[in-house]
C-alpha cells in the first residue's frame, strides 16, 4: 500500500484550529433576521392564551409566531411538533418564535411574551409513568415513533407493535432462547443487580444553528446537520414542496455525535417562508440542554447465572428506557447487544420504552450500547470474581465469534470480538493488575460493540486537466471521512493524497449519501468512492492504451502517469490524458467514474478496554490513570484519525462513567441547564495516558476491508471504569455517573 495506512492529518484541521472555517452561525445574507425561542417553564400545562403584544411593540421586532401562525400539522415526531399548540409536554418546549432585526432585540422581545399556563399533572419517572393512573403524555394516542436517527445509525432491530392505548408504554422488544426460568433455578452462582444510566446530552461545541432563505421557487437551508438529505425530504413534505424545491447546504458541523439530524429546520423554514426574508435560529447553551434531544436514561435489571466450573448457563434481563415525550429510544439495539455479545444457551430479555414529560431523546454515539454494555459487562466482571476465574478468560470462553447466532438467531458476520479481548489480555497493565492493586490502584476490563450502520450511497470521480482527481460525495464530514476518501483514491491511482480533492456538495448537486452516523460513512460512501475511482482508472487506462498503442494489460498506473511495462519512456501523465478529453475536437470523453453501493450486510465493530484508576477514600473522587483500547477497525485507512476517534470516544465514555447527567426535580424541572451545573469531562479529568491498539479483522464489504470506527470506543468505558473501581476498593457501583458522592457513600457501606 502506498497511501492506505499512512498517518495523515485532517485536511481541514489547520483551518479549524486557526478559526478559518465558516459554520452555520457565520452565514451572512442580505436582510437576515434573527430568531429566539420562547420556552415553556412547565413539563405539562394547558396553554390558555399567549399575549405577544408587548414583544411585537419592541422596535426591530418583525414577527412573533405561535402555533396559530403555522399549519396544523399532525405532530408524529419532534421536528413536526414545531411550536406548542394548546398544551406543553416538557419543560423547555418551544411555545413561540420571536423574529427581529438582530439577536439581542429578539431575546429582549422573547422575554416579554406572556403565556398563560394552566399547570397539569406530570410524571417524570418511567416506572411511575407505567402506573394505570399516571397522567398520559398523549391521551389521544401515542404518535409515530421518532426513531429515524436510530435507524440511520444502524440501531433499528425492530420491536413489538404497541397498539395505541391509554398508556405511556410506547414500545416493547423481547428476545429469548432456551428455558431461562429453569436454567436460573438450576444455576449454582447467580449475579443479580439493577443498573441505571442517566440522561446524557451530546454536548457538541457548536450549538444547533439553522438559516433558511425563501427563493422564488422553493427554499434554501444552511444547517449544521449530519443528515442533509433527510432534512431535505422532511422539510419538503412539511412545506408541501417537491424535494427539488428544497436545497439543503450542510455547513461544517462543530460536533454532532448523533444529535444533529433534524430538529428546528422545519420551524425556521416556515418562518422564512412566511416572512419572505432569510431567518437564522442559533440556540444558546441553555436552550441546548432544555429543548433538544439527549440520550435516554435506562434501568436494566440483570440476572446472570453459571455453574461453578465457569460455564455461564443463563441470562435474564429487563430493560426500561425513558423515552421522554416521543417514542424512539434505542431499547431494541440495547437488548440485542446485551443478549448477543456472549453465547449463553438460555436467554430471556425484555425491553420496554416508556413516555414521560421530558424532552424526547435522540441518538448519541452508539445509541443504546453504552447503557446495555455497562450492565452486562459489570455483571460479567462480578460473576468472574465470584467464580474465582480470570475476567478476560471468562469472556473469551463465551464470546461470540463469526457465524455464532445473535439473540435474533441470525449469524454474526465476520467480527473481531475475541481478537480485541486477546489483544488486551496480553497487555502489561492486565498482566500486572495485582501489583497495581497493591499500590492502591484498580484495573478493570470491559468489551463492547456496535452493529454498524448501512445505507445506499453514491460518488463520482472526475479527472481534471491538471491531473488531479475531484471526488464528489454527499456525506457530511464529521471526523475525517474526506481525508480517508482521499487516501482511498490516492491508493488506486498511485498519486499523493494532495492530488485528490474531495467536494461535499449540497442536496441539489451531490450524489446521495446517508446520514453521517452509525459508523457507516467510510464503510458505505467509502465503498462508493472506491468503485468510482476504479471506474475512472479503467477509463484512463483505455485512453492510454489507444494513445500508446499498447495492450491494456501491459499498462500500469504509478507516479501520476500511465506507463508501458518494460518500455522506459513510453508513458502519459494523468494531466496529458485529461487534456485529451477536455479540448475542442477531442476524441475521448472526459474521465468520469461513478460509484453506487447498497451494502445490506453490517460490519460490526468491537472495542475492548482496560482502565486503571485510584479512588480517594475521603472524597470518593475517582482518578483515571490509564485507558488501553484495543479496537477492530477492519483495515486502518488512516491510523492517526482512527486513534483520534478512539481517544475521543473513550473520553466521552468517561463522561458517561463519572460526570454527565441531566438531572430533574420531582416536578420535571431541569436542574442542570448550563455547564455550570452539567459536568462534562475537562482536561484534568481525562486519563493521564490513553493507548490505542488497532486490531485488523477485515470486513467483507468495506473499502480495503475497513469498518466504521466512531461508535465502538465509547461503549465499554463506563463498565471498564466501574470494574476498575471494584478491583481497587471491593465496592461495586451500579449507577451512572459514578460521582464522588455516590462513590463515597458506597465506600461507607451506603446506597451507591
NORDA-V687010 format. One line per field, one symbol per residue. ss: DSSP state (A for helix, B for strand, O for the rest). burial: + if it has 24 or more other ideal C-beta (glycine too) atoms within 12 Angstrom, else -. Layout:
# NORDA-V687010
ss: ???
burial: ???
This chain:
# NORDA-V687010
ss: OOOOOOOOOOOOAAAAAOOOOOOAAAOOOOOOBBBBBBBOOOOOBBBBBBBOAAAAOOOOBBBBBOAAAOOOOOOOOAAAAOOOOOBBOOOOOBBBBBBBOOAAAAAAAAOOOBBBBBBOOOOOOAAAAOOOOOOOOOOOOOOOOOOAAAAAOOOOOOOBOOOOOOOOBBBBBBBBBOOAAAAAAAOOBBBBBBBBBOOBOOOOOOOOBBBBBBBOOBBBBBBOOOOAAAAAAAAAAAAOOOAAABBBBBOOOOOOOOOOOOOOAAAAAAAAAAAOOOBBBBOOAAAAAAAOOOBOOBBBBBBBBBOOOOOBBBBBBBBBBBBBOOOOOOAAAAAAAAAAOBOOOBBBBBBBBBBOOOOOOOOOOOOOAAAAAAAAAAAAAAAAAAAOOOAAAAAAAABOOOOOBOOOOOBOOOOOAAAAAAAAAOOAAAAOAAAAAAOOOBBBBBBBBBOOOOOOBBBBBBBOOOOOBBBBBOOOOOOOAAAAAAAAAAAAAOOOAAABBBBBOOOOOOOOOOOOOOOOAAAAAAAAAAAAAAAAAAAAAAAAAAAAOOOAAABBBBOOBBBBOOOOOOBBBAAAAAAAAOOOOOOOOOOBBBBBBOOOOOOOBBBBBBBBBBBOOOOOOBBBBBBBBBBBOOOOOOAAAAAAAAAAAAAAAAAAAAAOOOOBOOOOOBOOOOOOOOOOOOAAAOOOBBBBBBBOOOOOOOAAAOOOOOOAAAAOAAAAAAAAAAAAAOOOOOBOOOOAAAAAAAAOOOOO
burial: --++++-+-+++---+------+++-+----+++++++++-++++-+--+-+--++-+--+++++++-++----+++++++++++++++++++++++++++-+-+++-++-++-+-+-++++++++--++---+++++---++-+++++++++++++++--+----++++++++++++-+--++--+-++++++++++++++++-+++++++++---++++++++++++++++++++++-+-+-+++++++++++++++++++++++++++++++-++++++++++++++++++++++++++++++---+++++++++++++++++++++++++++++++++++++++++++++++++++++++++++++++++++++++++++-++-+-++-+++++++++-+-+++---++++++++++++++-+-++--+--++---++++++++++++++++++++++++--+++++++++++++++++++++++++++++-+-++++++++++-++++++++++++++++++++++++++++++++++++-++-+----+++--+++++------++++++++-+++-----+-++++++-+-+-+++++++++++++++----+++++++++++++++++++++++++++++++++++++++++++++---+++-++----++++---+++--++++++++++++++++++++++++++++++++++++++++-++++++++++-+++-++----+
